[in-house]
Amino acid sequence: MAKNFIKPRKHETGRTITTKTAFGTTGDMVVNDENITSRVKMQSGQVLAKDDAGYYITPRDRVDNGLADWHRYDIQYREYISNKIMEELGDE
């Protein structure tokens, strides 16, 4: 018997997500353009992906596995890797 239960308001960031998932990496996010991927330095077993916030590098086993990908949602990593990728791509 909860009296006058008030549901807490959810935080609205105003950010719209256009990908299938908010935190995971899906196959449609992987960049297959050879012109772009050839200029980005990646280790074996890594792929270049792009979402609303820009490019990032993630291991191939993180694509389409149904789990959150910290390479995508970690803010410090994204800032570092995004700057590095944009330097390698130039004025892309």
C-alpha positions, -999 to +999 in steps of 0.1 A: +000+000+000+022+028-012+006+061-008+012+088-034+041+070-049+060+095-071+081+080-099+115+097-101+122+116-133+146+102-158+175+123-169+171+136-205+203+143-222+188+153-255+211+129-273+196+107-300+211+073-307+209+062-343+226+029-339+210-005-330+225-004-295+236+023-272+267+005-258+276-024-280+293-026-314+273-041-344+285-052-378+269-023-396+291+001-375+324-015-389+341+007-415+349-014-446+362+015-468+398+004-477+407+041-483+400+049-446+411+017-429+445+016-447+454+050-432+446+040-396+472+021-376+455-010-360+468-042-346+459-076-360+424-086-349+411-050-345+385-032-366+376+004-371+341+013-362+320+045-364+290+056-344+273+090-337+303+102-317+329+093-344+355+066-351+369+042-326+390+010-327+378-022-311+387-059-311+369-080-337+355-103-311+335-074-296+314-070-328+279-085-327+285-104-294+256-088-275+278-073-248+287-037-241+319-026-257+340-004-234+360+008-264+328+026-275+315+040-242+347+049-223+350+087-226+387+089-219+396+062-244+373+078-270+389+112-267+424+097-270+416+074-299+394+099-317+422+125-318+447+099-329+425+086-357+416+121-369+454+129-371+459+098-392+430+106-415+438+142-419+408+163-430+384+134-434 
